[in-house]
Amino acid sequence: MLTRNRTVIDRSDRRVGVLFVASPLFSEAAARDLLVRTEAFATEGDLAGRLTIAGTLAYDRASCAKALDGLDLDHLDGLVIQLATFCTADLLHALLDTLKGRSLPLALWALEETDAIVTNSLCGAQLWASTLTRFGHRFSFILGNPEDPAVAQEVAAFAAAARAHRAITGARIALVGAHADWFTNLAVDPWAVRRALGITIEQTTLVRFIEGCVADPAAEDAAAARWSEARFDAGDAKESQRILGATFARLKAGLDRISADAVALRDWPELLYGADFKGTWAALGELAERETPVAPEGDVMGAVTALAVRAFDPTSLPFLTDISGLDRANNRLVLWHYGVSPRLANGPRSLDAALKQESFPLQAGAMTLLRLSLRADGALRLFVSEGEILTEHSAANRAAGFFRPAQVSAEALMRHFIDAGYEHHVTAIYGRWASAAAHLGRQLGVTVDHA
């Protein structure tokens, strides 16, 4: 149905490179010791398997070329440049010549020297940073030694952002139908999003999509088992499971025909109330586990945000949600939506008699809310808020939970979100991803709005 206009990239083996630059003016022994310490650092925790270490110390143009050749720049998501010692901009110019216009996120890493100055790494990073700025190149800055756990977290966040940068830059987003009726705030100018991110929006009609939603009866029967543990408020449970299985299989067949990086789907009212798609919202929850994210209500930027989040953590199950309630007394917000994977449930799943709503409480734990948003003038911005889903369950139906932000009060977050004119959706992901979002903002050259 929809086809790509770029080469499909297998991201499973992509990494971030680490390049060591130095100067003969400072201790080569210290620089080589740092290389060994960083190689050990790269095998631990979240960084294991994520980094490619240049085994050659770059101290002149010849050794820099050898180090870069060993990194294989075409298969990197980003590049961390460790100032192993002070280094002039000669090697930076050599690096920029080698990059030749590649859109490769860069980070400068300086050491923390608290007393005696052996490497003068920090001053070297300042020299490189000001030179990059003068030539219009974006970068992140990392400060600390390989043994510092905070440095490992920062490098991991940069790597996550670099994966997201590659995932969304030049992506292909399928828009099935349009935004939901009168959700005009979700409308996206295709030219603006292409100018901001190189993204192509390819639109198809709901009629054509539905024509492709044809599933084998055996697939429909097999899918019914997905609701074998759910509670049904009325009617024949087996028949309800059969209906849901049929809807799941049909929607999956239609989505499988779409070749795109993410999908924005107009699911209501047409699909939700369609005779052949009873239980659409519950089926979308199960379909949230597909590798290609699906954003309901035709939310294109919601789909783009989910694509970025999936790159942060490929095992995550991001979901679009409304911020629908404010409990001032207990400093918490109510998150509430459909299309959420039941793998994120912390309690029983139940469906109403009409099979419209599937309800369950969300798991407690750390959570980050994000939104990549296009302003009316076409400028891109990124909203992020870290917090947690509380253990107390909300009484709301659908997939719901209490969210308490970490940095500001719940009311302050909500007022800021409204005053800034963000769309009424955020993408939620379990874990703490504000640092990765900050790096992504630097890589994209956009404002990161922390709340």
N, C-alpha and C positions, 0 to 999 in steps of 0.2 A: 504494500500500500504506500508507504513512505520509504524513501531511500536516502541513504547518506550521500553527502558530497565531499567526504573526507575519508581517509584511510582509517579503518577501525584499529584502535591501538589496544593491545593486550597490556593492561597495567599491572598484572600480577607480579612481574619481575622488575618493575621500575624502582629506581632508588634515587637517593640524593647523594651527590658526590662531595667529597671533602678534599680540598686542595690546600697544600701547605706552601706558603711563600715565606722567604727569608732573605737576608742580606749578608754578604761576607763581612760587613761591619760589626756584626754581633755574633754571639756564640753559636757555631754550627752544632756543637755537641748538645746544647740546650734545645735547639730546634729539632734535632733527630730524636732526642729523648721524648719530646712532646709528641712526635709522630707515633712512637711506640705506645705511649700512654693513651693516645686517642684511638689507636687500633684496638686496644683492650676495651675502652669505653664503648666502642661501636658494636660490641657483641652482647651488650647487657640490656635487659628490660625491653622497653618499647622500641629501642633502636636496633635490636637484633634483626639482621636481615634487611634493614632499611637503608644502610649506608654503604657506599663504595669508597674506600680509602685510596687516595693516590699514593702509591708506594715510593714515588720519586719526590724528593724535596726540591721545590722550584726556587733557585737562587740566581738564575740568569735566564735569558730567553730560550736557550737550547734545552735546559732542564725543565723549564715551564712547558715548552711544547711537548716534551716527552711525558710529563705528568698529565697534561690534558688529554693527550692521545690515549693514555691508559685508562682514563675515566670514561671514554666513549660518550661524549656530550649528547649525542642524538638519542641516547637511551636514559637520560637523567630527567628527573622532575625538577630538580633544583641543584644549586651548588653553594656549599659553605666554604668560604675562603678563610682559613685559619692563618692569622698573622703570627707565624711561629717566632719570628723576630721582626723588628722594624724593617720595612721594605719600601723602597721608593715606588713611584707610580709607573716606572718602566715596565714592570711585569703586569701591572693593571692594564696598560695599553696593549700589551701582548695578548692578554686574556680577552679584551674587548675585540681585538682584531680576529681572534679565533672564533668567538661567539657568532660573529657575522650576522647580526640581526636576530639570532635565536631569542625567543621570549622565555628566557630561563631565569626563574627567581634566584636572587643572590642574597647571601648573608655574609656579613663580616664578623669574624670571631676573634676577639682579643682576650689575652690572658689578664688575670688579676695579680698584679705585683704590688704588695702592700708596703714594701720597705726598699730593699736593694733592687735596682733595675738591671736585670740581666738581659732581657729580650727587647725591652722598649716596645712591646707588642701593641699596647694601647695607643701610643702615639702613632704607630704605623697604621692602625685602623682609622684614626682620625684623618690621616693623609689620604687614605684610599676612599673614605666616606666622602670627604669634601670633593675629591676628584670625580667620583661617580655622580655626585649631585651636580657638579658643574656641567657634566655631559648628559644630564637628564636621565640617569639610570636610577631606578628604585632599588632599595636594599633593606634588609633587616640587620639589626646589630645585636650580637650575643657577647656577653661579657662573663668570664669566669674560667675556671680550670677544669680539665676533664674529670677530676675526682668529685666535682661539685654536683650533687643530684639535681640542683636547679638548672644547671647547664644542660644536662641530659633531657630534662623536661622541655627546655626551650628549643633544643635542636629537634626533638620529636615533634613539637608544635610547628616549627618551621617546615619540617618534612610533610606533615599532614596538610598544611596550607599549600605547599607546592603541588601535592597530589590534587588538591581541590582546584588550584589554578589551572593545571593541565586539563582537568576534567571538564571545566565549564568554558574555558577559552576555545572558541570555535565550535562549541557543541551544537547539536541538532536537536531542537525541541519540537515534538509533535503536539500540535494543538488540535484536539478532536472536538469539533463543534466550535464553541466560543466560550467566553466566561458565562457564568450562570446569569439568568435574567436579572437585570438591574444591578449586578455587581460591577458597575462601571469602573470602580476603583481598581479592579483586577485587569482591566484592559491594558495591553502593552503595544507600544508602537514598534513594529518590527525593525524599522530603520534605527530607532534609538537603541534597542538592545543589541543590534548588530554593531553599531558604532561603539558601544560601551564594552562589549565582550566578544565581538566576532560571532555571536550566536545567530543561527538561522532558525526562524520559526516556520515550520511547514504545516499548513492547516489543511484539514480534511473535514468533510461533513460527517455529522452523526449518522446520516443515512448510509453512507459508504462504510463507516465503521461497523454499524449493526449488520450490514450484509456479510461482513467477515466473522461475525460472532456465531459461528456454527461449530458445534462440538459433537464428537462421537458419543452415543448414549452410554457407552462403557466408561468414558471419561467423566460424564455427568454422575454416574452411579458411584464411581470411585471417589469423587470429590465430596460426596455427601458425608463421608466419614470425618471430614474436618469439623463437623458440628456434633460429633457423637457424644461429647462431654458437655455440651451446652444445655441450658434449661430453657424450655419453651413455655411461655405463659398461657398458651391456649392451643387447642387443636391437636392433631395427630403428630407426635414428635418425628416419627419416621417419615411421614409425608413432608413435613417441614424441612427435614434434612435433605430429602430428595430435591425439593424445590431450590434450596440454597446451593446444593451441589450442581444443579443444572445451570443456575445463574453464574456461579463461579467458573465453570468450564467454558461457558459461552463467552464471558468477558475475557478470560484468559486467551481463548482462541483469537479473539479480535485484537488483543494487545500483542500477542505473539506475531501477528502479521505486520506490526509496525516496527520498522528499523529506525530507531532514534536513540539518543542518549537519555532522554527523559520524556515523559508524556504528561500533558495537561489535559484532563478529560472533563468535558461537560457531562456530569453524571446525573444531574437533576435539573428540571423535573422529568425530562424525557425518559432516561433510563430507569430512574427510581420507580416511576409509575408505569413502566412498560410491561405489558402482559408477559413477555418472555424473560423479564429481568427482575422478578420479585426477590427482594432481599439484596439489592445492589450494594447497599452500604456495608452489610455484613461481608459480602463477597470481596469488596475492595479492601477490607481489613486483612483477609487472607492473602490477597494479591499484593499487599504491601511488602511481602518477602521476596518479590521478584528482584532480580539484579537491576533492572531498569526502573527507577522510581516513577510513581504515578501520583500526580497532584490532582485532587478533585476540584470541582467547581471551575474548571478551566483556568486555574491559577498558574500562568506561565512562570512568573518569578518564584512562585512556590516550588515549581518543578526544578528550576535552576538552583534554588537553595538546597533542595533535597539532593541534587546531584553533587553539589559541593560537600555536603555533610557525609554522603556515602563515601566520598573520597577521603575525608578525615578518617573514617573507620568503615571499611567495607563490610564488616559484620554487623553494623548498626541497623536499626529499624526506625529511621526517622519518620515522623508523621506530622502532617499539617494539623494545626489546632487553632481554635478560637480562644481568646482570653475573655471569658464570659461572665465572671463573677469576681467581686471584690469583697473580702471580709476584713474590714479595717481593724476590728477588735482583735483579730488573731493574726494580722499582718500576713495575709495570704490571698492568692488569686485562685480562681477556679478555671482550669483548662478543661475543654470540653469539645469533642468532635467525633466524627466517624472516620472510617477508613484506617483505623489503627490496628496494627497486628495484634491478635490475641496472645502472641508470645510475650507481650508486655503486660499481660493481666496479672493482678495479684488478688485473685478472688474469682468467684464463679462468673461464667458468661451466661447471659440471659437474653432472650429475644422476645419482643412483643408479639401480640397475636397477629398483627399484619406483616410481620417479618421486616418491618422498616428499620427498627433500631436494634442493634446489638449493644448490650451494655456490660461493662466490667470496670472495676477500679484499676487504676494504673499502679504499677510497681513503685514502691518508695525508692528513692536514691537520688544521687546528683544528676542534674539535668541542665542543659543549655538551650535557650531559645534564640533562634537566629532568623533574620529576614534580609535577603538581598532585595533591594527595592530600587525602582527607577522613579525619580522625581518627575514632576511635570515638565521640567526643562531638559529632561533626558540624562541628568547626572545620576550616577550610581551611588548608592550608600548601603551600609551594612549595619544592621542592628544586632546587638548581642547582649544577652543577660544570663549569667550563671545563677543557679540556685538549686533547689531540691524539691522533689515530690515528697510530700509528707506521708507518714504511715497511716494517718487517719483518712478514712475513705470519704469521698464526697457523695452526697445523696443524688447527684445529677445522673441522668441516664447517659447513654453512649459510653465512650471511653473517657473517663473523667478522673481528675485528681486535684489536690491542693498543691499549688506551687508557691514557694516562698523564695523571693530573690535574695541573693547574698550581699549585694552592694548597696541597695537602696530599699526603701520601704515598698510594700506592694502598691500602695496608692501612688507613690512618686513614680514608680515604673509605669503604671497605667496612664497617669496624667501626661507623662513625657511622651509615651507612645502615641497618645491621641493628639497632643499639641504639635508633634512633629509630622502628623499626617500620614503615618504608616498605614498600609492596607490592613484589613482586619484579620490577617492570618500571620502566624509565625510557624516556623518549623522547629520541632522539638527533637532533641537527641539526648540520650542518657550519657552522662559523663561531663567533664569540665573541658570546654573547648574555646573559652574566651581568648586564650593566648594564640591558638591556631587561627581564630578569626582575626585577631590583630595582625598577625603575619600576612594573612590573605589580603587584608585591606591594604597593607603596604605594597604587596605584589601587584594589586590591581590599581593602586593609586587612588583609592576611594576613602571617604570618611568612614571611620568605624565608630559607631554610636553605642557606647557602653552604658548600660543601666542596671 
